[in-house]
């Protein structure tokens, strides 16, 4: 049995995958492959640039996730009676809603020229207003 990579046999899924890549690289024009890699890199750079300009939107997206998690922990399960201090208390706990990037939230508040309390307050108000939208 011939191995594409030590320990990976061609009869295995991983081995067949590696062999297909090797065959593709033999048939493919290297310049075309480099062009694909370059264009993908440029797309990532352009997306990162666009995302930086959209910081406040990403900040509120992250913050609504965190606020939603706070609401689920409350007896009322509602944003209607939620206060900024309740969100701030959970915000400080890095383990709470760990998937919500505090860095993105803080950067978005900075881009808006607001302090964190104002961003939290405005986001809560917007979430309250959306309750009544049908």
Protein Blocks (a to p, Z undefined) as FASTA:
>chain_A
ZZfbghiafkbmklmmmmmmmmmmmmpcfklmmmmmmmmmmmmmmmmmmmmmmmmmmmmm
mmmmmmmmmmmmpmnlpaklpcfklmmmmmmmmkgokllcfklmmmmmmmnopafklmmm
mmmmmmmmmmmpZZ
